Amino acid sequence: MRAPTRPPPNSAWARLLGRGRRQRGVAEAALLYPFLLLLTFTGLQLGFYFHAAQVAQAAATVAFNGAHGLDASASDGDAAATAFLDSRRGELLAASVDVQLTPTELTVIVTGQAPGIIPGWVWLDVNGTYTGPVERWTG
């Protein structure tokens, strides 16, 4: 059986990793931990993004349900979405609601930004859209 090979003592790897086992572990950790932190924070940020997208879609659904009824107006849907977003404060930042009502169709678009892991870093835009018919008398 052959002994494991080691880098030559004057090579760049030997100087980087150190000659002893203890120094090698420190160097490996110094290279690995920043990557693991980046991976962890990226996963958390993706979770915040998908949650904010679900909140935007839910707000659009609430606004549609408030504005598509018989004799309902666009302001009814806007008020319903605003009340919903106020109860979810902090989950969708800089939220805006756009209710477009025609005689036969209603479209609600909710836009906002997902909160960031680092406070003040908000850069992921999300939106939720709901479109459907308006209740009306046809006969």
C-alpha positions in Angstrom: 0.0 0.0 0.0 1.3 3.4 -0.9 1.5 6.3 1.5 -0.7 9.4 0.8 1.2 12.0 -1.2 1.7 15.4 0.3 2.4 18.6 -1.5 6.1 19.6 -1.8 7.1 21.7 1.2 7.8 24.7 -1.0 4.6 24.7 -3.0 2.0 27.4 -2.8 -0.6 25.0 -1.4 1.7 23.9 1.4 2.3 27.6 2.3 -1.5 28.3 2.1 -2.7 25.3 4.1 0.2 25.3 6.5 2.5 22.4 7.3 0.6 21.0 10.3 -2.9 19.5 10.6 -4.1 22.3 12.9 -3.2 25.1 10.5 -4.8 23.3 7.6 -8.1 23.1 9.5 -8.1 26.8 10.2 -7.4 27.6 6.5 -10.1 25.3 5.3 -12.6 26.9 7.7 -11.6 30.4 6.7 -12.3 29.4 3.1 -15.5 27.5 3.8 -17.4 29.6 6.3 -18.0 32.7 4.2 -19.5 30.4 1.5 -21.8 28.7 4.0 -23.0 32.0 5.4 -23.7 33.2 1.9 -25.6 30.1 1.1 -27.7 30.4 4.4 -28.6 34.0 3.8 -29.5 33.3 0.2 -31.9 30.6 1.3 -33.5 32.9 3.9 -33.8 35.7 1.3 -35.5 33.4 -1.1 -38.0 32.4 1.7 -38.8 36.1 2.3 -39.3 36.6 -1.5 -41.7 33.7 -1.9 -43.6 34.7 1.2 -44.0 38.3 0.0 -45.2 37.0 -3.4 -47.9 34.9 -1.6 -49.0 38.0 0.4 -49.3 40.0 -2.8 -51.4 37.3 -4.4 -53.6 37.0 -1.3 -54.1 40.8 -1.3 -55.1 40.7 -4.9 -57.6 38.0 -4.2 -59.0 39.9 -1.2 -59.4 43.0 -3.4 -61.1 41.1 -6.2 -63.5 39.5 -3.7 -64.3 43.0 -2.4 -64.9 44.6 -5.8 -66.5 42.0 -8.0 -69.9 41.8 -6.3 -73.1 43.3 -7.6 -73.1 47.1 -7.1 -69.5 47.0 -5.8 -67.0 49.6 -6.8 -63.2 49.7 -7.4 -62.8 51.6 -4.1 -64.4 48.7 -2.2 -61.7 46.4 -3.5 -59.0 48.9 -2.8 -60.2 49.3 0.8 -60.3 45.5 1.3 -56.8 45.1 0.0 -55.5 48.0 2.0 -57.0 46.6 5.2 -55.5 43.1 4.4 -52.0 44.6 3.8 -52.3 46.7 7.0 -52.9 43.5 9.0 -49.7 42.0 7.3 -47.5 45.0 8.0 -43.8 44.3 7.2 -44.4 41.3 5.1 -44.8 43.3 1.8 -43.0 46.7 1.7 -44.1 49.7 -0.4 -47.3 47.9 -1.4 -49.6 49.5 -4.0 -53.0 48.3 -5.2 -54.3 49.0 -8.7 -58.0 48.0 -9.3 -59.1 48.2 -12.9 -62.9 47.8 -13.3 -64.7 47.6 -16.6 -68.4 46.7 -17.1 -67.6 43.0 -17.5 -64.2 42.4 -16.1 -62.2 43.3 -13.0 -58.4 43.2 -12.7 -56.4 43.7 -9.5 -52.7 44.2 -9.5 -50.8 44.4 -6.2 -47.1 45.3 -6.3 -44.6 45.7 -3.5 -41.1 44.7 -2.4 -40.0 41.7 -0.4 -38.1 42.6 2.8 -34.4 41.9 2.9 -32.3 39.9 5.3 -30.1 43.0 5.9 -32.3 45.9 7.0 -32.5 48.6 4.3 -31.6 46.3 1.5 -34.9 46.0 -0.4 -34.4 45.0 -4.0 -36.8 42.1 -4.8 -40.1 43.3 -6.5 -43.1 41.1 -6.3 -46.6 41.4 -7.7 -49.9 39.6 -7.5 -52.6 39.7 -10.2 -56.2 38.5 -10.1 -58.6 38.9 -13.1 -62.2 37.7 -13.3 -65.7 38.6 -14.3 -67.9 41.2 -12.5 -71.2 40.1 -11.1 -74.0 41.9 -13.1 -77.6 41.4 -14.2 -77.8 40.0 -17.7 -81.5 39.6 -18.2 
